[in-house]
């Protein structure tokens, strides 16, 4: 029996352990006005964080050239301090991407963080071939930068 379904392509960041409570890390994650201070991959964000609302993500050019571009997605799940999900909706014909950012409590003063992006659609393989390594590097950089930012702020606020 033949099927026309295409397996999804998933990009997953490194998993980092953060010496701060999950709720504190969530506050850092959704403090979008401060992203230019620490986030190397998503240099600006505009959103109300309401489910169904757009989230405009300003990213550096994938080829390393100067400048940025805006990627519009839509908020789907806001479950503090555990999960933030958004997706591309119908913005990109032939490609559908779902981003999940996970914060996992590991105790009262520790948590884990990782993010995934699941690509489906007729152009998903092309996107992965051309942008997969850039997305992976960006996600890893965000995970490490979030850990550094949260731990520094935690020390300053004690």
WOHU-V692676 format. One record per residue. RES is the residue in one letter. PSI is psi as a letter, one per 40 degrees, with the letter a starting at -180 (none if undefined). OMEGA is omega in whole degrees, 0 to 359 (999 if undefined). Layout:
# WOHU-V692676
res = [RES/RES]
psi = [PSI/PSI]
omega = [OMEGA/OMEGA]
This chain:
# WOHU-V692676
res = [X/X/X/X/X/X/X/X/X/X/X/X/X/X/X/X/X/X/X/X/X/X/X/X/X/X/X/X/X/X/X/X/X/X/X/X/X/X/X/X/X/X/X/X/X/X/X/X/X/X/X/X/X/X/X/X/X/X/X/X/X/X/X/X/X/X/X/X/X/X/X/X/X/X/X/X/X/X/X/X/X/X/X/X/X/X/X/X/X/X/X/X/X/X/X/X/X/X/X/X/X/X/X/X/X/X/X/X/X/X/X/X/X/X/X/X/X/X/X/X/X/X/X/X/X/X/X/X/X/X/X/X/X/X/X/X/X/X/X/X/X/X/X/X/X/X/X/X/X/X/X/X/X/X/X/X/X/X]
psi = [h/i/i/e/i/h/i/i/h/h/h/h/i/i/h/i/h/h/g/i/i/d/d/d/d/d/d/d/d/e/g/d/d/e/d/e/d/d/h/e/d/g/e/i/h/h/i/e/e/i/h/e/i/i/h/h/h/h/i/i/h/d/e/e/i/i/i/i/i/h/h/h/a/h/h/d/h/h/g/i/f/d/h/h/h/i/i/e/b/e/d/g/h/e/h/h/h/h/h/h/h/h/h/h/h/e/a/d/f/i/i/i/i/i/i/i/h/h/h/i/i/d/e/d/d/d/d/d/d/d/e/d/d/d/d/d/d/d/d/d/d/d/d/d/d/d/d/d/d/d/d/d/d/d/d/d/e/none]
omega = [182/179/180/180/179/178/178/174/183/172/180/177/168/174/179/173/186/180/177/178/181/181/178/179/177/179/178/183/184/175/188/178/182/181/180/181/187/189/184/187/178/191/175/179/173/178/172/183/175/179/182/181/175/170/180/184/177/186/174/178/183/182/178/179/180/175/183/172/180/177/180/174/184/181/180/180/172/185/183/353/191/191/169/181/170/181/185/182/180/183/186/180/177/178/176/181/178/179/174/173/187/171/184/177/178/183/184/184/180/175/175/177/167/179/177/172/181/182/174/179/186/181/183/180/179/179/180/180/185/185/183/180/178/178/180/179/179/179/178/179/178/181/181/180/177/178/182/182/182/181/178/180/179/178/181/184/179/999]
